[in-house]
Amino acid sequence: MRRQWPLLLVALWWGGLSALSFVAVPLAFAHFGSPALAGPYAARLFQIQSWASLGAAPCLLLWARAQAWRAPVSPGTGLLASLWPWLLIAALAALAQEFGVAQRIVSARARGADLRLWHGAGTALVLLQWVCALRVLIRLAGGALEAGLSRARLVCGAIDKIVPHRKRPPARKSWRPCQWLAPPGLSGSRRSRRACHPCRCRASARRF
């Protein structure tokens, strides 16, 4: 469980972004019906989302850096190189959304100005955070899958060394069509063909 907490954190981060952005906010506008009522509620949800990104991205970046310090020549360096751009972009997008776009929306609403520009900018920043979280999730999930497969191979190899291989029992002879033996004086028409076991054929031959 200790080794899998980064994957769990990323899954919760991406799942929260998906639930708030694509489910909660549209339902709020559909339920209240008026943008004047749904706007503050949606702004609060986006604020929670921004702080979640600002909390998850630095934690994952520090964890990836620690992994690189522990194994400077192994997969830790590749993990840090593949994660830090996405985590940095997500953190910057959350900062811009919380301390830039959100403040502009509040001031524009107070003045009665047009909010379409800032709403579009906020939507773009939310989608950018969602894409970054998804990319990090795919990277960590792929690493966890590879680690699980390697552990399974090691376990199977250890079991093969401990448990001796048993020889397979000889396969039974299958039933096959064979010709009954007949005395030399009988014609070939008295001979009949049927599917039987070879030992039964020998027993039938002794009857004549």
Phi and psi in degrees as a GROMACS rama.xvg file:
@    title "Ramachandran Plot"
@    xaxis  label "Phi"
@    yaxis  label "Psi"
@TYPE xy
-64.9448  -34.5849  ARG-2
-77.0157  -20.9431  ARG-3
-98.5472  3.02683  GLN-4
-65.4482  -33.2122  TRP-5
-63.2516  -39.6949  PRO-6
-64.5188  -40.3061  LEU-7
-65.2527  -39.6308  LEU-8
-64.384  -44.4007  LEU-9
-65.2015  -39.658  VAL-10
-62.6865  -42.0775  ALA-11
-67.5585  -38.3593  LEU-12
-62.8274  -51.5531  TRP-13
-66.5994  -38.9803  TRP-14
-64.6697  -38.783  GLY-15
-65.3362  -42.032  GLY-16
-61.5079  -41.4659  LEU-17
-65.7281  -43.2705  SER-18
-67.8848  -42.5071  ALA-19
-72.9545  -41.9846  LEU-20
-76.9281  -40.1298  SER-21
-105.927  -6.35394  PHE-22
-123.304  -56.0771  VAL-23
-69.3356  -47.189  ALA-24
-66.1376  -47.3897  VAL-25
-61.185  -36.9071  PRO-26
-66.3181  -33.8681  LEU-27
-64.8662  -45.0865  ALA-28
-67.2068  -34.5205  PHE-29
-72.196  -32.2679  ALA-30
-78.6654  -48.049  HIS-31
-74.6486  -31.392  PHE-32
80.0959  -27.2217  GLY-33
-113.145  128.444  SER-34
-61.0564  -27.0601  PRO-35
-66.438  -31.6268  ALA-36
-87.3016  -39.2763  LEU-37
-79.7173  -21.1012  ALA-38
-60.1889  -51.9686  GLY-39
-61.7276  -36.8901  PRO-40
-64.8181  -44.192  TYR-41
-65.7668  -36.7067  ALA-42
-63.0453  -37.685  ALA-43
-66.0805  -39.596  ARG-44
-65.6057  -40.9597  LEU-45
-66.8377  -31.9073  PHE-46
-66.0211  -42.4226  GLN-47
-61.3975  -40.1714  ILE-48
-64.381  -41.6775  GLN-49
-64.2406  -43.1914  SER-50
-69.2322  -30.6306  TRP-51
-65.1167  -40.649  ALA-52
-66.491  -40.7684  SER-53
-67.8781  -23.4208  LEU-54
-86.9953  -38.311  GLY-55
-77.4984  -41.7438  ALA-56
-62.4846  -49.2226  ALA-57
-63.3193  -37.5793  PRO-58
-61.2102  -45.3339  CYS-59
-68.7054  -33.7211  LEU-60
-67.2171  -41.5595  LEU-61
-65.3003  -38.6106  LEU-62
-64.8857  -42.9826  TRP-63
-64.7467  -36.4712  ALA-64
-65.851  -39.9983  ARG-65
-64.8126  -38.3214  ALA-66
-63.6305  -36.9358  GLN-67
-68.9189  -35.1333  ALA-68
-67.4718  -37.9071  TRP-69
-69.6486  -37.444  ARG-70
-131.23  84.1013  ALA-71
-69.1143  -19.4042  PRO-72
-111.162  -8.12888  VAL-73
-96.3781  -162.188  SER-74
-63.1386  -9.68251  PRO-75
-60.2281  -41.2921  GLY-76
-64.3504  -43.0899  THR-77
-63.4528  -34.5019  GLY-78
-65.142  -45.035  LEU-79
-64.662  -41.854  LEU-80
-65.7385  -30.94  ALA-81
-86.1648  -18.3822  SER-82
-102.005  -35.6358  LEU-83
-64.3557  -34.4722  TRP-84
-63.1431  -40.6877  PRO-85
-70.1929  -39.7384  TRP-86
-67.368  -39.1334  LEU-87
-65.9359  -41.4175  LEU-88
-64.178  -41.2862  ILE-89
-63.6426  -42.2412  ALA-90
-65.4867  -42.401  ALA-91
-65.4403  -38.3556  LEU-92
-64.8323  -39.1941  ALA-93
-66.1576  -39.8102  ALA-94
-62.8901  -44.4732  LEU-95
-64.3897  -36.4862  ALA-96
-69.7699  -42.9327  GLN-97
-77.1386  -44.6072  GLU-98
-104.133  -0.0112926  PHE-99
-118.888  -66.9225  GLY-100
-70.1308  -41.7631  VAL-101
-62.1976  -41.8103  ALA-102
-66.1151  -37.2593  GLN-103
-65.8238  -37.9162  ARG-104
-65.7295  -41.659  ILE-105
-63.6975  -45.1761  VAL-106
-68.0233  -38.3572  SER-107
-67.3347  -36.5497  ALA-108
-66.5547  -36.8514  ARG-109
-67.0322  -34.5236  ALA-110
-84.5532  -11.1129  ARG-111
77.5838  23.6236  GLY-112
-82.6526  175.753  ALA-113
-75.4947  131.531  ASP-114
-104.424  2.66245  LEU-115
-64.322  -37.7807  ARG-116
-63.2724  -47.5093  LEU-117
-74.3388  -31.1422  TRP-118
-64.9301  -39.4095  HIS-119
-65.2458  -39.9285  GLY-120
-65.1015  -41.5494  ALA-121
-64.5429  -39.8319  GLY-122
-62.9347  -40.6585  THR-123
-64.216  -40.3006  ALA-124
-68.095  -37.3964  LEU-125
-64.7586  -44.2987  VAL-126
-64.3143  -34.8529  LEU-127
-65.331  -42.6661  LEU-128
-62.6482  -40.1894  GLN-129
-64.3696  -42.6289  TRP-130
-65.6022  -41.82  VAL-131
-63.5227  -43.4203  CYS-132
-64.0042  -38.8492  ALA-133
-64.8002  -40.8268  LEU-134
-64.4218  -41.895  ARG-135
-65.793  -39.9419  VAL-136
-62.6472  -43.5802  LEU-137
-63.5034  -39.9363  ILE-138
-65.8225  -45.3614  ARG-139
-71.444  -36.5218  LEU-140
-66.281  -38.6476  ALA-141
-64.7626  -40.2511  GLY-142
-65.1787  -39.6197  GLY-143
-65.6461  -37.1134  ALA-144
-66.3369  -42.7431  LEU-145
-63.9169  -40.2602  GLU-146
-64.3503  -40.8993  ALA-147
-63.971  -40.6219  GLY-148
-66.0723  -38.9074  LEU-149
-66.331  -39.5387  SER-150
-64.2883  -39.2098  ARG-151
-64.4458  -38.2578  ALA-152
-65.5896  -40.5682  ARG-153
-63.3736  -41.8363  LEU-154
-65.0625  -42.4961  VAL-155
-64.1024  -38.4512  CYS-156
-65.2477  -40.2649  GLY-157
-65.7346  -39.2753  ALA-158
-65.3621  -38.7383  ILE-159
-64.6174  -32.3239  ASP-160
-75.8215  -33.9765  LYS-161
-80.5563  -50.2714  ILE-162
-83.7506  122.186  VAL-163
-70.2581  149.631  PRO-164
-77.9051  129.137  HIS-165
-90.1407  139.333  ARG-166
-73.3924  139.855  LYS-167
-72.3556  139.799  ARG-168
-65.9644  149.408  PRO-169
-61.95  140.365  PRO-170
-69.351  141.548  ALA-171
-69.2088  146.391  ARG-172
-71.1825  130.568  LYS-173
-76.7107  154.584  SER-174
-67.2805  137.019  TRP-175
-140.342  154.081  ARG-176
-71.6152  130.575  PRO-177
-136.605  161.524  CYS-178
-105.269  125.975  GLN-179
-63.1095  142.469  TRP-180
-83.0482  141.886  LEU-181
-126.233  156.226  ALA-182
-60.1527  155.103  PRO-183
-60.1399  -28.2261  PRO-184
-76.88  -15.7714  GLY-185
-82.4886  150.727  LEU-186
-77.8102  166.418  SER-187
-68.0316  -17.8262  GLY-188
-71.2675  -23.6751  SER-189
-74.6328  -13.4129  ARG-190
-81.6175  132.438  ARG-191
-119.696  152.107  SER-192
-114.727  131.531  ARG-193
-152.537  165.801  ARG-194
-84.3936  120.467  ALA-195
-153.98  170.787  CYS-196
-84.2107  149.169  HIS-197
-58.6308  -36.045  PRO-198
-66.621  -34.2834  CYS-199
-68.723  -32.172  ARG-200
-63.2663  -41.7713  CYS-201
-66.4642  -39.1183  ARG-202
-65.0824  -35.4653  ALA-203
-70.7142  -32.0269  SER-204
-69.2075  -28.959  ALA-205
-73.6509  -13.2817  ARG-206
-71.8829  -29.8179  ARG-207
